[in-house]
Amino acid sequence: MKRSAFLIAVFLLTVMVSMGQAQEKRLVIGTASTGGTWYLLGGGVSGIINKHIKGVTSTAIPSGASIENIRAISKNKQDLALTMPDIAFYAFNGQEMFKDGKVEEIRGLFSTYPIDIQIYVEEKSPIKSISEIKGKNPKVAVGPPGSGTEVMARYVLKEYGITYDDIQEQFLSHTEATAAMKDGNIEVGIVTLGTPAPTLVELTRYKKIRFLDIEPEVGERINKKFPAYFPRTIPSGTYPGMAKEHHTLGWMGFFIVHKDCTGDLAYHILKAIFDNKGELDAIHAMFKEITLANATKGMSVPLHPGAIRFFKERGVMK
């Protein structure tokens, strides 16, 4: 009799544990490499979800960033992920690296903080503007092949009538580009980084550099064609020796979810993040630039209905 009661108790306990596990939602958050701010941001968001949303646990994982994350979201291998706006746009519309097929499963959740395209030369360089790159056949670091930086570099250069036929393109990461500039192996560097970028600050210890403006009128023209890119002004003094402000373009990295993510889950993720924003701010100074006011800025794919509900409640959208 006692043995039967014991077995029944064990069975009931097992059922209760199984039910609890079944009710718990587990999320995977796609970020980027472990050395970058996206990985930190994903970890911060994961911590907020685990702490403030009952019945939901999450884990932030390193990844190959935008392209890998978009494909993972579309296949339900990730539940929440970071992406660049241009890569998301190309995926949703079946362009560039996604020309083999549209990825229409992705939906926007919220935008994060500005990332700037920064085009730089040595101070002594004869190249005084982006348009002057043409005709000089310089070595230009354009980012890793197929990366968001490279796509954006090609896009901006095209606005000035410049193609790879006019330059000696060098497919370098931002750290490789600054090292190449330091060693005199490139003449123009193009990077997309948060400002001030530590790698450029480090470069100024060895070389005096000068930034090439994307003139405001060009920035506005690009913005009208592709709203995910917007004009930005980097104040003078942002970098050592930077005597005047720098006109460029910025974009907002943003989180995406699958279109089949429930409205309630998307809503409660946003509520947890923005109601406990101080927890993110404590992780990295740049995260302070994540605000409700900018939470839909530069969004290049449709917002998830749960996000629309949240932003309407908070007065961000009408």
N, C-alpha and C positions, 0 to 999 in steps of 0.2 A: 504493500500500500504506500509506504514511504517512498519506495523507488518510483512508483507510478507518479506520485505527486511531484517528485523531483524532475522527472522527465517532462512532465507537463509544464513545469515552471521554466525549464530550459527552453522548451519549444516556444512558449509565449514570449520569453525574453528575446529569442532569436528573431521572431516575427516582428516584435516592436523595434529592434535595432534595424532590421531590414526596411521597415516602413519609414523609419527616420532617415535612412540613407537614401531611399527612393524619393523622399520629399525634398532632400537637399539638392539645390542646383549648383553645379560645378562649372565655373567659367575659366577659359584659357584666354589670356590677354597677350596678343602679339605685339612686340616692340621693335627693337633693332639690336645692334651689337651691345655687349655689356659695358663698353666704355663710353657710351653716349648718354645724352639726357633723356632720350626716349625710353631707354630701359629703366632709368630712375623714375620717370613719370609713370610708366606702366606699373612699376612696383608700388608707387604711392597710391595710384588708383586702386590697385588690388588690395592694399591695406585698408583703405576706406570702405571698400565693398565688404571685406571680411568682418570689419568692425561694426558697420552700421546697417547692413541689410540682412535681416534675419532669414535664415534658411538658404543663404547663398554664400559659397566660398569661391575664391578665385586664385589663380596663379599667373604671374607675369613670366613670360618666357622670352629669351633672346631669339632673334630671327634675322633674316636677310632684309628686313625693313619692308618698304611699301609694296613692291611687286609680290614678294612672298606672302605678305600679310593679306593682300587682297585675294590672292588665289586660295589661301587657307580659309578665309571668311566664306568665300563662295562655296567651298566644299564642307563647311561646318567643322573644320578642324581647329578653328579659333572662333571665339564668341565676340571678342572685342579686340580692335587692333588700330594701330596708328598708320597713317599714310600721308604722303605729300598730296596736295590738291591736284597737281597736273597729272600725276600717275593715276589717281582715282578717276579723273575726268577721262583719260585715255581708256581706262578699263571699262568704264560705264558705256562709253561710246564706240568701243572696238577700234581704237586708233593706236598708232605707234607700236609699242611692244605687245599690245593686245589686239593687233589687226586680224588675228586668226579667229576672233570671236568676242562679242560683248560680254562683260561681266555685270549683268543687270541685277544681281542679287544684293549688292552692297547699298547701304543707306548711311547717311551721316548722323553722328550723334552730337559731337560738339567740337569746335575749333579750339586750339591751344594757344600758342604764343608765336609772335612773328619770327620768321627766318628770312634773312636778307641775302640777295645775290650781291656778291662783292667782287668787283673786277679791279685788279690792281696791277701796277707796274712799279719798277724802280723809279725813284724821284727823278733821276737823271735821264730817264727814257725819252726818246724823241716822240713817242706816242703820247699825244696830249688829250685825245678823245677816242671813244670807241670807233667812230667813223674813220679815224686815221690808221686803224689796224689794217684796213684794206690797202693794198699796194706795197706793204712792207714785208709780207710773207713771214710774220713772226712765229715763234714757237709759243703756242697758247695751251695752257692746261685747262681742259674742258670738263674734268671729272671722269670717274670710271666709266667705261663703255656701257651704254644702256641705262645708266643711273639717272635719277631725277635731276641731278646737277647738270649732267651732259645734255639731257633733253632741254632744260631751261636755257643752257648756254647757247645751243643751236637756235632756239626760239628767239632769244634776244639779238644774237648776231644777225639773224635773218632780217630783223627789223631795220638794220643798218646796211642791208644789201651785201652782207658778208656770209660766205659759205666756207666749208672746209677746203675748197679749192683755193681760197685766199690766204690760208694759214697753214702752219704745220701743227696739226692738232696733237696734243699729248694727253693720253687718257690716264690722268693721275688723280688720286684721292687728295683731299685738302691738305693732309700732312705731307704727302709726296710733293704736292705743288709748292708748298712753302719751302720745303727742303731744296727743290729744284731752283726756286727763285734765289734762295740763299747762295747756292753754288753757281749761279749764273747760267743755268741750263734751260731756262725758259725766259720769255720776255713779258708775257701776260699771264696772270693767274685768274681763274674764275672759280669761285667757291660759293656754296649756299650754306650759311652758318648763322647761328644766333650771334647777336652783336653785344659786346665786343667778342670776337672769336679768339680764344686763347692761342690758337696756332698763328694767327696774324700778329697778336701782341708779342709773341715770342720772336717772330720774324723781324719785328722792328728793333730788336736788340742788335741785329746784325746788318740790316739794310734799311735805308730810308725808302719808304714806299709812298705811292700816290694812288688815289682811287680815281677811276674813270667813271664819270657820271652817266647814268641813264637819264637824260634830260627830262624834266617834268612833263613836257608835251609828248615825248615818246612814251613815258610811263603811262600817261592817260590814254594814249592810243592803244597801247597793249592791254590796258585794263578793260577797255570797251570791247576788245576782241575776246579777252579771256579774263573774266572778273576775279578768278582765283589769284592773279597777280595784281598787286596794288602798289601805287607809288609810296615810297618811304624816304624819309630824310634822316640820315645819321648825323648827329650833332658834331661840330668841331670838337676836338679834344677827346673823342671817344677812343682813339688810338694815340700812342705817343707820337708827337710830331705832326699830328693831323691838324692843319691850320684852318681849314674851312669845312663847312658842312658838305655832306656827300649825298647826292640824289641817286636813288636806286629803286629797285622793286623788292617787295616782300611777299611772302605767302605764309599762310597759317597751316601747320600740320594739324590734322584732325583725326578723331576717333571714328571708326566705322563699326557697324554691326550688320548682321544678315537681315534681310527684309522680313524674315520670318521670326525674328526676335520679338517676343511679346511686347505690346505697348506698355504694360505695367512694369516689366523688367527694365526697359529702356528709361522709363520715367524715373524709377526708383534709383537707378544708377546715377542719373543726373542730379537728383535730389540729394543723394548721399554726398556726392562730390562737392556741389556748390554750397550745401549747408555746413560742410566741414572743410572748407577751402584752406583754412589755416594749416591743416595737416599736410597739405601739398606744399604750401609756401615754405614750410620749415625744412623741406628736403632740398630745394634748390631755389636760388634767388629768381631765376628766370620764370619759375612757375607762378610768381606773383603777377605776371602779365596775363595769366589765364583769368579772364573776367567774364561775367554774364554779358556785359555790353559787347564783347567781341566774340561771343560763343557761336555765332553763326557766320562770322566774317570769313570770306574766302572759301565758303563751302561750294564745292564743285560737283556734288552729286545730291540727289534729293534727300531731304531730312527724313529720319524715321518718324512715323506718327507719334510715338511716345515722346520723342524730343520736341516735336511741334507742340504737343500738349503742355509739356513742362515750360517751354519758352513763352508760350502765350500766358500761362499762369504768372510767370515772373515779369511780364511786361516787355520782354525782348522782341516778341512778335505780336502782331495784331490779329 
